[in-house]
């Protein structure tokens, strides 16, 4: 994201000076938040993979005409798997390709958080994927989950004791 901002500043300055801005072709690049240790937020792989096609379809429906725009959508709001998906088109980019979006988002998920010796439950901490002038971001947003993330499933039960009434009295229990 910072590289897009720096590039935009250089382009604006070049425009003020009346010269062409320096540019370079960007190779696809993946940044994984988990590998950087910059985030303690995570979500299940299933929750994230299940939203990529929906995100790209919604962007295709809601995209802006013209160049240089971004959209962010939030999914699973209020759940432990709450996540934001963002796309940024920069440097004059105006063409959105839904198939490329799906490929990029899945590529990001496929390349990050893959070490099963450390992450056997396949939690995903998100990241960024840059392809040319398009930036794709998946960022789990739910704070307060246990850290470090669980490496095996655990469960516990809590309950209440219901006293037994004599058989002569009828009892109805309602579960909501």
Steps between C-alpha positions, in 0.01 A plus 500: 500500500784738587659443158176611331501820706867571423439441130200732506706775664771461233239517223342814647840669537596411143171648376572826689850515348366420152716189459415135463506303822743214542330165498588138519304189425387325812544127535221323689579511871343336804532634854372267773405669827565182701856468369569863591367459853299820454159364593343279763169489315409181320205318347426151378619412152150385408346834599747690283499273194119495503483879455749557215257434214229708669741791551618501139143476375390791719796710384407422138146620573599812700823606327558864420530630145842638421842451655639500853239370741472263793224300666486321836237250610459341845379144544405283800449816706458431871650151477851375582564478123427869432709613203544786255579459131642798312597568142699807391544600135775761469727677249229548241373143524131490415436148376363253754515130415285276721693185401834667583351614832399143594841369397684771698295458818533122494871532421540720807325244720693211343840663560452624859492309828590166343745350756295216648765426763421840656141540378335155478149651517575717194408837653541793261638837605453667162733705289542698181549395140618751242465424131601790279300803605244304700528428871288232667475489881345246737507611864333308786358775722375320812703605804526314827530144377731269697867552415701314398232338290394147597692212346239238585129495559383538860158500654349552840151484637325697766157425624254532777354236721124465484352352813271209449136548587285221632333298225161629602591846366541550128801693378552668168839616388524734206822552307524816300 
